[in-house]
Amino acid sequence: MKTQIVAILAIVAVITALLTVSAVSNEEGYNVSPCDAIDISLENTTVTDFLNATNMTTVQVYNFKGYKGENTWMVQWYSSNRLLDVYVNVATGDIVGIEEKTGLSPTPTPTPTLTPTAETKTWHSVITFTDSGYKKSEPFTIKGDEWRINYTVNPVEGRTDHSIFSVHVYPENETIVSVSSWQCSFESCNGTKYIYEGNADYYIEVIASSNSWKLEVEDYY
């Protein structure tokens, strides 16, 4: 656990660099910063039990408005096949909810159990774009409550040590609070980021150099 805590502190430093949020002067009443939310989350036994039981790979903080009528930070801890979402009130610091999910991809309801009126969700491609540097996408619409971004990054041959790649996802007309952000630098990488805030218009900002990259947005509805 001590090793995990050291890793977590390093991750917190990365998140601090990635998120630009006013913690004291915001019309939404942000008295709790993203790093405060992580610290509050770590004090909960459910989180420590999760960290002890899994090979936790990283932690992200998202602005999650409207959770049970409250404005919260969603502190998302995750391993290769499990997610633990902790919702922390941005004004009081109270933990207002904890949800655990197994598997990073939703499992469709088996066909035999479907009724004639049952609704089966599937993944729908929204937008795909590639580039080799800075990119700000046009706004796109997400219909579902959940969506994902598949990404691939390939450094220029001989320039791996200079490869920089970071992604920020914002609601349309928003420039400060992102709903998701991550980075992959100095290496080739590919993966999928799941976002649990939808039913709105969003855009993606990519900051990159010395590499080529590809992003594919998929909506789940």
MOLIN-V503142 format. One record per pair of residues at least 6 apart in sequence whose ideal C-beta (glycine too) atoms are under 6 Angstrom apart, sorted by the first residue. I is the first residue (numbers start at 1). GAP is how many residues later the second one is. D is the distance in whole Angstrom. If there is no record, write none. Layout:
i | gap | d
I | GAP | D
I | GAP | D
This chain:
i | gap | d
4 | 47 | 5
11 | 47 | 6
11 | 48 | 5
12 | 23 | 6
12 | 26 | 6
15 | 46 | 6
16 | 19 | 6
18 | 163 | 5
19 | 15 | 5
21 | 156 | 6
23 | 7 | 5
23 | 10 | 4
28 | 43 | 6
29 | 62 | 4
30 | 60 | 5
31 | 60 | 5
32 | 58 | 5
32 | 61 | 5
34 | 27 | 4
37 | 24 | 6
37 | 36 | 4
37 | 38 | 5
37 | 51 | 4
38 | 37 | 6
40 | 48 | 5
40 | 53 | 5
41 | 6 | 5
41 | 34 | 4
41 | 45 | 4
46 | 52 | 5
50 | 34 | 5
54 | 25 | 4
54 | 28 | 6
55 | 24 | 5
56 | 21 | 6
56 | 23 | 5
57 | 22 | 6
59 | 18 | 5
60 | 16 | 5
61 | 12 | 5
61 | 14 | 6
62 | 12 | 5
62 | 117 | 5
63 | 114 | 4
64 | 8 | 5
64 | 10 | 4
65 | 6 | 5
67 | 20 | 5
70 | 19 | 5
70 | 26 | 5
71 | 19 | 5
72 | 15 | 4
72 | 16 | 6
72 | 17 | 6
73 | 15 | 5
73 | 17 | 6
74 | 11 | 5
74 | 13 | 6
75 | 11 | 4
76 | 9 | 5
77 | 7 | 4
81 | 22 | 6
82 | 20 | 5
83 | 18 | 4
84 | 16 | 5
85 | 14 | 5
86 | 12 | 5
87 | 9 | 5
87 | 10 | 4
88 | 7 | 6
89 | 7 | 5
108 | 12 | 6
121 | 99 | 6
121 | 100 | 6
123 | 95 | 5
123 | 97 | 6
124 | 95 | 5
125 | 93 | 6
126 | 14 | 5
126 | 91 | 4
126 | 93 | 5
127 | 13 | 5
127 | 90 | 5
128 | 88 | 4
129 | 86 | 6
130 | 84 | 4
132 | 80 | 5
133 | 75 | 6
134 | 73 | 6
135 | 71 | 4
136 | 69 | 5
137 | 66 | 5
137 | 67 | 5
139 | 33 | 4
139 | 62 | 5
139 | 64 | 5
141 | 60 | 5
142 | 56 | 4
142 | 77 | 5
143 | 76 | 6
143 | 78 | 5
144 | 54 | 5
144 | 75 | 5
144 | 76 | 5
144 | 77 | 3
145 | 53 | 5
146 | 50 | 5
146 | 74 | 5
147 | 48 | 5
147 | 51 | 6
147 | 72 | 5
147 | 73 | 6
148 | 44 | 5
148 | 46 | 5
148 | 70 | 5
149 | 44 | 5
149 | 66 | 6
149 | 68 | 6
150 | 42 | 5
150 | 66 | 4
151 | 64 | 5
152 | 38 | 4
152 | 62 | 5
153 | 12 | 5
153 | 31 | 5
153 | 36 | 5
153 | 58 | 5
153 | 60 | 5
154 | 34 | 5
154 | 57 | 6
154 | 58 | 5
155 | 8 | 4
155 | 56 | 5
156 | 54 | 5
159 | 51 | 4
162 | 48 | 4
163 | 22 | 6
163 | 23 | 6
163 | 47 | 5
163 | 48 | 4
164 | 21 | 5
164 | 45 | 5
165 | 19 | 5
165 | 20 | 6
165 | 43 | 5
165 | 46 | 6
166 | 17 | 4
166 | 41 | 5
167 | 15 | 6
167 | 39 | 6
168 | 10 | 5
168 | 13 | 5
168 | 37 | 5
169 | 9 | 6
169 | 10 | 5
169 | 11 | 4
169 | 33 | 6
169 | 35 | 5
170 | 8 | 5
170 | 33 | 6
171 | 29 | 6
171 | 31 | 6
172 | 29 | 4
179 | 16 | 6
179 | 18 | 5
180 | 13 | 6
180 | 15 | 5
